[in-house]
């Protein structure tokens, strides 16, 4: 089944989970698409089975809080940032709720966390104006980049380079094998006046980079030349929250949450809005991701919604 406009418009909520008492602040699908993990400001981590549409288990992180959760390459472990005590990144075993390793180093809040698509390394960015490179097998930082502003980062799909968005105005591309030599290219964009960049994502085909913000604007740029391609607007973000924007796996569609509780969808090539999906979210939808392997979408406010296509095209 191919993702085309009519199929996207047909998506309806198939299942709603109401496990959380506060806002869900991050979600992540496993690489095989079979599982989804979420974390919330109520300090809960919830694991879901995407094929069965069920909740597997809940893990509490009351002591340190939890944000920016990501599966590692194993479905039973995850990394996350802390919201309390300190700014250490934590590596968690999900089946027995034990921490396997801590990654201390950042001195202010971690605002960007990304795992390599090909190996057991990850990148973190913090309000301390540094990007740090880590290996899951070692608590010691593998490399530090001092930047002159708020950083967000992303790996390309091959895991060979990473992009660092700095101070909501420039994107620097680094070769992972020689990141200590500095960026091999820097794209200068017009600095955001009204908002901050809160996330970067490469499209699956590696050709474009999506820039999320804590305002009412999403940008798409060419990954090779830094040329602005599209600006997506018309969704609501009047609370200054870091609303996630995501690609469909075929890189053709852009999905975003909204403070009005709906999911907005655009065509990545034309910039036209395809539809607005209403899933009866009672609060702002901060997290939206498309499953990497299956035809399903997840969106989250305090509730988690699983969406499936309906109708003749499905």
N, C-alpha and C positions, 0 to 999 in steps of 0.2 A: 504494500500500500504506500503510495507516494503522498508526501505532504504538499497539497495544493491549497489554494485559497478556500475552496469550498469545504475541504476537510478541516482546515483550521477553524473556520466559522462554526463548524458542527460540534466543536468540543463542548462537553457538558461535565459538570461535577458528578463523578460516580461514587465518591466516598468522602466523607468529612470526618476527621478525627478531632476530638475536643479534649485532648490530654493535658494541654498547657493552660496555666492560669495567667500567663503574661506573654508578651510579644515573642514570637519565634524570630530570632535574629540571624540565623544562617541555616541553609540546607545543602546537602550534597548527595548525589547519586553515586553508587558504586560503579566502577568502570563497566561491569557486565550488565548494568541496568536493573539488577534483581533486587537491590536494596536501596533505601533512602535513609539518611540520618539527618536529624535536626537538633538544633540547640536553641534554648530560650532564655529570656531574662528571668524566668522562674528557677534557673539553675538546673533544668532537666535536659538530658540528652535522650531522644527517642529514636528507636530503630524501627523501620517499617519494611515489610515484605511487599514489593511492588507487584509481583505476579498474583499473589493471593489478595492483595488489598487489605492487609492486616498489620496490626502493631506487633512487633516481636518482643521488645522489652524497653524498659525505661531505666536509665542510669542517672543518678544524682551527682552533681558537682557543687554541693552547697558551700564547701570551704573556699573554692577558688572562683566560682562562677564559670561561665562558658560562653564563648563566642567563636565565630569563624571556623566552625568545625569542618574537617575534611577526612574522608576515608584515606587511609594509606593504600598500598596496592593489595593489602589483604582486607577482606570484608569484616574481619573481627577486630581491627584496630583503627584508631583515629587520632588525629592531632587537633588541638584547639588552643585558642588564646584564653587568657584569664581576664575576669572582670573585677576580681577582688584580690586582696593580699599583695600581689605583685604583678609584673608583666611577663612572667615566665610562660613559655609555650609548653604544653603538656602532651605526652604520648600515652594514649589510654588503650588498655585491653578491654574490649567491650563485653566479652563473655563472662569475665570475672570481676569487672569494675576495678582493675588495679592499674596504677600508673607504671608504665615500663621505663620511662625516662623523662627527665625535665630538661628544658633548653633555656637556661638563664642568659641574659645579656642585654635585652632591651630595658631602657630606664623610664620609658613612658608607654602609654597604651599602644598595643599592637593593632593596626587598622587594616593590614593586608596579610593574608596567609595563603600560600599556594604550594601544592605538591607537584613534583615533576611528573609528567605523563609517562616517563620511561624508566626512572630509577628512584631509589629511596632517598632522594634529596628534596628539600623544600626551601622556600623563600619566605621571609617575613619582612614586613615594613612597619615602621612605628612612628609615632609623633615625636620620637627623639631624633627624627630626620636621618635615620639609617635604614638601609636594607641589609639583611643578614641572610647568608646562605648556610644551610645546615644539612647534616646527614643523620638519618634516623638512628644510625648505629652509634653515634657519638654525641655526648652532651656539649662538646666544644664546637663553637661557631667555626665554620669552614672559611668564612670570608665576610668582610664588612665593607659596605659602600657608604661613605658619608655624602649626604645630599643636602642641597640648600633649601629644602622645603618638605612639605608633607608628601610621603611616597605611597604609591600603589604599584603593584607589580603583577606580572603574568608570564607564564611559560608559553612558548609557541608549541603547536601540537607535536612537533618532533622532539621537544625537550632539548634542543640545541642552543637556543637563545632565550633570553628573557627580556621583557620590556618593563621599564620603570617609568611610571608617570610621576613627574615631580612638580610640586607647587601648583598643580592644576593649570600648567601652561606648556610643559614640554614632555616629550616621550623619548627616552634614551634606550637604544637597543644594545644589549651586551651579548657577547659570545661566552657561553658558560665555561669553555675551556681556557679562556683568557680574560675573564671579567676584571681581573686586577689591572689590566691595561686601560680600563675605562671603556666607555661606550664606543661602538664603531660607527654609530650614526645617532644624531639627535634631531628630532622633529620639533620645531617651535610652532606652537599653536597660539591663538589668541587666548589670553588668560581669562578664565571664567570670572566674571565680576560678581555674579549673584550667588555662586555656590562653589563647593569643592568637588574635585574628582574623588570618588569613593571606591571605584573598581575598574580594572581592565580585564578584558577577555579577548583572546584570539579566536577567530572563527576556526572551525574544524579544518577548513581547507587552507588555513594559514595566510589568507590573502588580506584580511581586514582585522582591525582592532576596534572593539566596542568599549566606549568610555561611559561608565555610570557616574551619576552625581548625587548629591543630596539636595538638588533642586529639581526643576521641572524640565530638564533637558538631558538628552542622551546623544552622544556623538559617535559617528562611525568614520574611521579613517583608513586609508590605504596603508597596509603594513610594510610595504616596500619603499614608498615615497613620502608617507606622512600626509598625503593630500586629504583634506576633508571631503568625505563622500556624501554623508547624510547627517541631518540633525533631526532627531525625533522628539516631538513635543505633543502637547494636547492631552497629557495625563496630569493628574494632580499630585503635587508634593508640597503641601503647605506646612509641613511639620519639620522640614529640614532633616529627614531621615535618609540613610543611605539605601535608597530603593535599588534593588538588583535588576539589571537588565541582562538578558541571556539570548544566545542564538539557538535556533533549532539545529539538530545535528547536521542537516544539509546546508547550513549557513544561509538559507534563503529568507528566514523570518527572524524578527526580533520581538522578544516578549518582555514586558515590564509590568511590575506591580504599580500600585497607585494608592494614595491616601483615601480615595473614594471606595476602596475595597474591591476594585475591578482589575482585570488583566487586560492590558492594551497590546495589540499585535500590529506590527508594520512589515511591509515587504522591504527586505534589506537593500535590494537593487534600486527600487524606484523611490523609496522613502514614503510611499503611500500607506496610510493606515488601512489594514485589512478588516479589523473588527475590534470590538471591545467585549470581552467575555465577562459575564456577570455570574459570580459563584456565590453570591450572598455572604461574602466575608463581612463580619460585623465591624472590623477595624482595618487600618491601613495594611495593605499587602506589601511587605518589605522584600519577600523572597519569592522568586519565580525561576524554575528551571525545567527544561525539557529533558525527558529521559534519553540517555545516549543510545539506547538499543531498542526500546519499545515505544509504541505510539501512545505516549502518555505525558501529561504535564503535571507538575506539582506547584501549588502556590500556598503561601502561608501568611496569616496574620497572627492571632493567638491560636486560631484553628489551622489545621493542615488539610488541604483539599487535593484529591487526586482527580484529574480530568481525563476523559476518554472521548474519542470521536464518536459521533452518532450519525444516523441517517444512511442514505443510500451509498454514499462514498465510502462509508466504513464497512 
